Amino acid sequence: KGLVRLLAGLDAADRLKRPPRTTFTEEEQNFWQRFGVFHVCRHPPALSYADFAQHTRVDGVPPQQLLAAAAECFKEVRGKVAGLLGLPPGIVSPEQFADLTG
């Protein structure tokens, strides 16, 4: 969620380089190429293109607001990771600990 908001904010602020639009591939076709493989899964149900487009639309939202929302997501994750690292030994495996601190 934080990464999507970060990218939306950077895009809204014209800070991302995008490939030139072509007539070869439409946005919906890109969606199916990226996420089509997940439609074979029964649970959880896969997201439709219409839902994806609706939930990723940020028209009219200022870049600063999107970036602030991304920062809040990252702050929340940092707190959750700190909580996991504070658990008694043995609850978090060495591999999980390495992932959280790496």
Number of C-alpha atoms within 10 A of each C-alpha: 9 19 13 12 21 20 17 23 24 17 14 19 14 11 11 12 8 8 6 6 9 7 6 6 9 10 11 13 13 12 14 14 10 10 14 15 10 14 14 9 9 8 8 8 10 15 13 14 17 9 10 12 14 10 9 11 10 15 8 7 12 12 20 13 12 22 21 15 17 21 16 13 16 16 13 13 13 13 11 12 14 13 10 15 16 10 10 8 9 7 11 15 10 11 8 13 14 10 9 14 9 6
